């Protein structure tokens, strides 16, 4: 626990904040995948609203099921957006720092 002194409306308060390890902060979320088989691009969508902390892929990158494609921060938690199947990135629609909403398309792949 870390202790801090906080001043609110001129009054000082001592507060304790529990430290959370990096391991506790990370959760895994599998990216939604399109179920229909077609020659058209498929989408990687945000499973929840948040902020893109890291983009792990670029156009042309090949990936395997389970590979981390994006890191999304939501409610102060880092969430790994993982590939639901093998593919090749054809378009990346977001960049680090972008705010996204639920089901917003992050990337397209074949």
N, CA and C atoms as a LAMMPS dump frame, in Angstrom:
ITEM: TIMESTEP
0
ITEM: NUMBER OF ATOMS
330
ITEM: BOX BOUNDS ff ff ff
-5.0000000000000000e+02 5.0000000000000000e+02
-5.0000000000000000e+02 5.0000000000000000e+02
-5.0000000000000000e+02 5.0000000000000000e+02
ITEM: ATOMS id mol type element x y z
1 1 1 N 0.847 -1.184 0
2 1 2 C 0 0 0
3 1 3 C 0.888 1.243 0
4 2 1 N 0.46 2.216 -0.773
5 2 2 C 1.141 3.506 -0.778
6 2 3 C 0.245 4.504 -0.073
7 3 1 N 0.865 5.402 0.673
8 3 2 C 0.105 6.433 1.38
9 3 3 C 0.305 7.773 0.685
10 4 1 N -0.78 8.506 0.563
11 4 2 C -0.756 9.831 -0.045
12 4 3 C -1.533 10.787 0.848
13 5 1 N -1.151 12.059 0.784
14 5 2 C -1.916 13.1 1.459
15 5 3 C -2.615 13.9 0.377
16 6 1 N -3.942 13.97 0.492
17 6 2 C -4.777 14.631 -0.496
18 6 3 C -5.474 15.802 0.175
19 7 1 N -5.498 16.957 -0.507
20 7 2 C -6.188 18.128 0.027
21 7 3 C -7.475 18.342 -0.754
22 8 1 N -8.597 18.346 -0.024
23 8 2 C -9.907 18.562 -0.629
24 8 3 C -10.594 19.681 0.136
25 9 1 N -10.951 20.749 -0.595
26 9 2 C -11.6 21.915 0.023
27 9 3 C -10.83 22.422 1.235
28 10 1 N -9.512 22.428 1.13
29 10 2 C -8.671 22.962 2.191
30 10 3 C -8.391 21.994 3.326
31 11 1 N -8.989 20.82 3.324
32 11 2 C -8.758 19.832 4.379
33 11 3 C -7.835 18.747 3.844
34 12 1 N -6.876 18.333 4.681
35 12 2 C -5.934 17.294 4.279
36 12 3 C -6.42 15.933 4.772
37 13 1 N -6.322 14.96 3.874
38 13 2 C -6.704 13.591 4.196
39 13 3 C -5.562 12.669 3.808
40 14 1 N -5.317 11.663 4.639
41 14 2 C -4.324 10.654 4.291
42 14 3 C -5.076 9.464 3.704
43 15 1 N -4.671 9.05 2.508
44 15 2 C -5.319 7.914 1.857
45 15 3 C -4.286 6.839 1.552
46 16 1 N -4.736 5.595 1.571
47 16 2 C -3.883 4.475 1.204
48 16 3 C -4.399 3.886 -0.099
49 17 1 N -3.48 3.639 -1.016
50 17 2 C -3.843 3.084 -2.317
51 17 3 C -3.118 1.756 -2.478
52 18 1 N -3.896 0.727 -2.769
53 18 2 C -3.317 -0.592 -2.963
54 18 3 C -2.622 -0.654 -4.314
55 19 1 N -1.402 -1.17 -4.318
56 19 2 C -0.659 -1.315 -5.566
57 19 3 C -1.106 -2.594 -6.263
58 20 1 N -1.278 -2.493 -7.58
59 20 2 C -1.683 -3.642 -8.38
60 20 3 C -0.515 -4.008 -9.279
61 21 1 N -0.135 -5.272 -9.249
62 21 2 C 0.989 -5.691 -10.082
63 21 3 C 0.577 -5.696 -11.547
64 22 1 N 1.56 -5.623 -12.443
65 22 2 C 1.299 -5.622 -13.884
66 22 3 C 0.543 -6.884 -14.288
67 23 1 N 0.865 -8.004 -13.654
68 23 2 C 0.211 -9.267 -13.978
69 23 3 C -1.28 -9.198 -13.66
70 24 1 N -1.636 -8.555 -12.557
71 24 2 C -3.035 -8.438 -12.164
72 24 3 C -3.801 -7.504 -13.091
73 25 1 N -3.118 -6.555 -13.742
74 25 2 C -3.778 -5.563 -14.574
75 25 3 C -4.157 -6.09 -15.95
76 26 1 N -3.519 -7.136 -16.395
77 26 2 C -3.724 -7.604 -17.762
78 26 3 C -4.786 -8.693 -17.813
79 27 1 N -5.751 -8.512 -18.691
80 27 2 C -6.737 -9.56 -18.935
81 27 3 C -6.711 -9.874 -20.424
82 28 1 N -7.192 -11.038 -20.784
83 28 2 C -7.138 -11.482 -22.171
84 28 3 C -8.547 -11.521 -22.747
85 29 1 N -8.704 -10.918 -23.911
86 29 2 C -9.985 -10.923 -24.607
87 29 3 C -9.727 -11.358 -26.038
88 30 1 N -10.446 -12.37 -26.473
89 30 2 C -10.281 -12.829 -27.849
90 30 3 C -11.111 -11.941 -28.761
91 31 1 N -10.491 -11.477 -29.835
92 31 2 C -11.195 -10.611 -30.785
93 31 3 C -12.353 -11.371 -31.411
94 32 1 N -13.429 -10.641 -31.66
95 32 2 C -14.576 -11.253 -32.333
96 32 3 C -14.186 -11.54 -33.776
97 33 1 N -14.664 -12.655 -34.296
98 33 2 C -14.364 -12.963 -35.69
99 33 3 C -15.667 -13.149 -36.45
100 34 1 N -15.611 -12.869 -37.714
101 34 2 C -16.769 -13.065 -38.572
102 34 3 C -16.933 -14.566 -38.797
103 35 1 N -18.154 -15.054 -38.765
104 35 2 C -18.375 -16.484 -38.925
105 35 3 C -18.579 -16.888 -40.382
106 36 1 N -19.003 -15.983 -41.213
107 36 2 C -19.23 -16.314 -42.62
108 36 3 C -17.895 -16.426 -43.35
109 37 1 N -17.787 -17.401 -44.222
110 37 2 C -16.571 -17.579 -45.007
111 37 3 C -16.766 -16.861 -46.335
112 38 1 N -15.839 -15.948 -46.647
113 38 2 C -15.93 -15.225 -47.914
114 38 3 C -14.549 -14.757 -48.317
115 39 1 N -14.445 -14.235 -49.535
116 39 2 C -13.161 -13.719 -49.997
117 39 3 C -12.965 -12.279 -49.541
118 40 1 N -14 -11.691 -48.936
119 40 2 C -13.909 -10.313 -48.453
120 40 3 C -13.147 -10.262 -47.136
121 41 1 N -12.645 -9.078 -46.841
122 41 2 C -11.932 -8.896 -45.586
123 41 3 C -12.859 -9.138 -44.4
124 42 1 N -12.266 -9.617 -43.311
125 42 2 C -12.978 -9.804 -42.051
126 42 3 C -12.511 -8.701 -41.107
127 43 1 N -13.263 -8.48 -40.039
128 43 2 C -12.965 -7.38 -39.127
129 43 3 C -12.474 -7.861 -37.767
130 44 1 N -11.545 -7.094 -37.2
131 44 2 C -11.187 -7.226 -35.79
132 44 3 C -11.879 -6.053 -35.115
133 45 1 N -12.775 -6.351 -34.165
134 45 2 C -13.563 -5.298 -33.527
135 45 3 C -13.209 -5.15 -32.054
136 46 1 N -13.408 -3.948 -31.54
137 46 2 C -13.196 -3.689 -30.115
138 46 3 C -14.319 -4.361 -29.322
139 47 1 N -13.972 -5.16 -28.317
140 47 2 C -15 -5.833 -27.526
141 47 3 C -15.671 -4.923 -26.499
142 48 1 N -15.068 -3.752 -26.268
143 48 2 C -15.586 -2.802 -25.285
144 48 3 C -15.015 -1.424 -25.601
145 49 1 N -15.581 -0.36 -25.053
146 49 2 C -14.998 0.962 -25.271
147 49 3 C -13.69 1.099 -24.498
148 50 1 N -12.776 1.907 -25.031
149 50 2 C -11.5 2.116 -24.352
150 50 3 C -10.546 2.92 -25.203
151 51 1 N -9.275 2.868 -24.814
152 51 2 C -8.209 3.592 -25.511
153 51 3 C -7.167 2.595 -25.998
154 52 1 N -6.748 2.744 -27.246
155 52 2 C -5.72 1.866 -27.811
156 52 3 C -4.372 2.25 -27.197
157 53 1 N -3.763 1.316 -26.457
158 53 2 C -2.448 1.556 -25.862
159 53 3 C -1.321 1.13 -26.787
160 54 1 N -1.579 0.1 -27.608
161 54 2 C -0.527 -0.39 -28.498
162 54 3 C -1.153 -1.118 -29.682
163 55 1 N -0.549 -0.913 -30.839
164 55 2 C -0.944 -1.618 -32.063
165 55 3 C 0.208 -2.56 -32.382
166 56 1 N -0.044 -3.853 -32.328
167 56 2 C 1.005 -4.858 -32.489
168 56 3 C 1.177 -5.333 -33.928
169 57 1 N 0.3 -4.873 -34.847
170 57 2 C 0.346 -5.339 -36.235
171 57 3 C 0.353 -4.172 -37.209
172 58 1 N 0.795 -4.476 -38.433
173 58 2 C 0.735 -3.489 -39.519
174 58 3 C 0.265 -4.221 -40.771
175 59 1 N -0.085 -3.475 -41.793
176 59 2 C -0.578 -4.062 -43.043
177 59 3 C 0.45 -5.055 -43.585
178 60 1 N -0.05 -6.219 -43.964
179 60 2 C 0.817 -7.261 -44.513
180 60 3 C 1.284 -8.282 -43.493
181 61 1 N 1.134 -7.975 -42.203
182 61 2 C 1.56 -8.916 -41.163
183 61 3 C 0.686 -10.165 -41.172
184 62 1 N 1.34 -11.333 -41.081
185 62 2 C 0.623 -12.596 -40.915
186 62 3 C 0.517 -12.849 -39.416
187 63 1 N -0.613 -13.402 -38.994
188 63 2 C -0.785 -13.72 -37.579
189 63 3 C -1.466 -15.073 -37.431
190 64 1 N -1.297 -15.649 -36.262
191 64 2 C -1.89 -16.945 -35.933
192 64 3 C -2.945 -16.751 -34.853
193 65 1 N -3.865 -17.679 -34.775
194 65 2 C -4.882 -17.651 -33.726
195 65 3 C -4.179 -17.526 -32.373
196 66 1 N -4.633 -16.582 -31.564
197 66 2 C -4.05 -16.371 -30.244
198 66 3 C -3.004 -15.272 -30.184
199 67 1 N -2.515 -14.813 -31.349
200 67 2 C -1.546 -13.706 -31.356
201 67 3 C -2.216 -12.428 -30.858
202 68 1 N -1.457 -11.611 -30.126
203 68 2 C -1.973 -10.327 -29.645
204 68 3 C -1.882 -9.315 -30.783
205 69 1 N -3.02 -8.7 -31.124
206 69 2 C -3.071 -7.723 -32.209
207 69 3 C -3.073 -6.287 -31.684
208 70 1 N -3.765 -6.061 -30.573
209 70 2 C -3.887 -4.728 -29.974
210 70 3 C -3.895 -4.847 -28.457
211 71 1 N -3.512 -3.753 -27.789
212 71 2 C -3.699 -3.622 -26.343
213 71 3 C -4.696 -2.488 -26.159
214 72 1 N -5.788 -2.786 -25.47
215 72 2 C -6.871 -1.831 -25.251
216 72 3 C -7.005 -1.574 -23.756
217 73 1 N -6.946 -0.3 -23.366
218 73 2 C -7.161 0.041 -21.963
219 73 3 C -8.635 0.369 -21.77
220 74 1 N -9.249 -0.32 -20.816
221 74 2 C -10.647 -0.066 -20.473
222 74 3 C -10.776 -0.181 -18.961
223 75 1 N -11.339 0.82 -18.34
224 75 2 C -11.519 0.859 -16.894
225 75 3 C -10.203 0.58 -16.157
226 76 1 N -9.125 1.202 -16.638
227 76 2 C -7.786 1.111 -16.056
228 76 3 C -7.199 -0.303 -16.091
229 77 1 N -7.717 -1.129 -16.989
230 77 2 C -7.191 -2.48 -17.183
231 77 3 C -6.645 -2.583 -18.602
232 78 1 N -5.498 -3.248 -18.745
233 78 2 C -4.943 -3.487 -20.068
234 78 3 C -5.501 -4.805 -20.587
235 79 1 N -6.15 -4.764 -21.734
236 79 2 C -6.786 -5.939 -22.322
237 79 3 C -6.109 -6.29 -23.636
238 80 1 N -5.678 -7.534 -23.77
239 80 2 C -5.062 -7.987 -25.011
240 80 3 C -6.164 -8.402 -25.979
241 81 1 N -6.165 -7.803 -27.151
242 81 2 C -7.104 -8.192 -28.198
243 81 3 C -6.373 -9.216 -29.059
244 82 1 N -6.845 -10.455 -28.989
245 82 2 C -6.148 -11.561 -29.633
246 82 3 C -6.884 -12.034 -30.881
247 83 1 N -6.117 -12.591 -31.806
248 83 2 C -6.685 -13.124 -33.046
249 83 3 C -7.512 -14.366 -32.754
250 84 1 N -8.698 -14.422 -33.347
251 84 2 C -9.567 -15.583 -33.188
252 84 3 C -9.282 -16.673 -34.211
253 85 1 N -8.47 -16.344 -35.218
254 85 2 C -8.102 -17.298 -36.265
255 85 3 C -6.859 -16.771 -36.975
256 86 1 N -6.25 -17.582 -37.821
257 86 2 C -5.082 -17.168 -38.602
258 86 3 C -5.509 -16.18 -39.684
259 87 1 N -4.588 -15.304 -40.105
260 87 2 C -4.904 -14.376 -41.18
261 87 3 C -3.751 -13.463 -41.53
262 88 1 N -4.048 -12.506 -42.419
263 88 2 C -3.089 -11.488 -42.85
264 88 3 C -3.787 -10.136 -42.75
265 89 1 N -3.147 -9.177 -42.112
266 89 2 C -3.72 -7.837 -41.939
267 89 3 C -3.758 -7.123 -43.291
268 90 1 N -4.941 -6.614 -43.666
269 90 2 C -5.083 -5.863 -44.916
270 90 3 C -5.253 -4.366 -44.663
271 91 1 N -5.697 -4.011 -43.449
272 91 2 C -5.891 -2.592 -43.127
273 91 3 C -5.927 -2.422 -41.612
274 92 1 N -5.239 -1.392 -41.113
275 92 2 C -5.29 -1.031 -39.691
276 92 3 C -5.98 0.324 -39.613
277 93 1 N -7.073 0.391 -38.867
278 93 2 C -7.913 1.59 -38.842
279 93 3 C -7.728 2.464 -37.603
280 94 1 N -6.921 2.024 -36.645
281 94 2 C -6.691 2.807 -35.425
282 94 3 C -5.203 2.922 -35.16
283 95 1 N -4.854 3.862 -34.311
284 95 2 C -3.464 3.997 -33.899
285 95 3 C -3.416 4.224 -32.393
286 96 1 N -2.214 4.142 -31.854
287 96 2 C -2.005 4.312 -30.414
288 96 3 C -2.626 5.631 -29.95
289 97 1 N -3.388 5.567 -28.861
290 97 2 C -4.002 6.763 -28.299
291 97 3 C -5.433 7.005 -28.741
292 98 1 N -5.881 6.298 -29.791
293 98 2 C -7.269 6.462 -30.255
294 98 3 C -8.256 5.927 -29.229
295 99 1 N -9.361 6.642 -29.065
296 99 2 C -10.481 6.141 -28.269
297 99 3 C -11.391 5.364 -29.206
298 100 1 N -11.85 4.206 -28.743
299 100 2 C -12.724 3.375 -29.568
300 100 3 C -13.98 3.001 -28.788
301 101 1 N -15.03 2.682 -29.527
302 101 2 C -16.279 2.255 -28.902
303 101 3 C -16.48 0.757 -29.144
304 102 1 N -17.417 0.172 -28.437
305 102 2 C -17.715 -1.249 -28.585
306 102 3 C -18.066 -1.563 -30.043
307 103 1 N -17.49 -2.624 -30.555
308 103 2 C -17.694 -3.11 -31.929
309 103 3 C -17.108 -2.206 -33.01
310 104 1 N -16.32 -1.208 -32.627
311 104 2 C -15.631 -0.394 -33.635
312 104 3 C -14.571 -1.265 -34.303
313 105 1 N -14.448 -1.143 -35.618
314 105 2 C -13.479 -1.945 -36.367
315 105 3 C -12.079 -1.384 -36.144
316 106 1 N -11.18 -2.25 -35.654
317 106 2 C -9.794 -1.868 -35.39
318 106 3 C -8.904 -2.185 -36.587
319 107 1 N -9.181 -3.307 -37.239
320 107 2 C -8.379 -3.737 -38.388
321 107 3 C -9.21 -4.674 -39.253
322 108 1 N -8.727 -4.859 -40.487
323 108 2 C -9.342 -5.814 -41.41
324 108 3 C -8.276 -6.844 -41.78
325 109 1 N -8.736 -8.064 -42.038
326 109 2 C -7.803 -9.128 -42.399
327 109 3 C -8.461 -10.122 -43.347
328 110 1 N -7.608 -10.927 -43.978
329 110 2 C -8.087 -12.014 -44.849
330 110 3 C -7.604 -13.317 -44.268
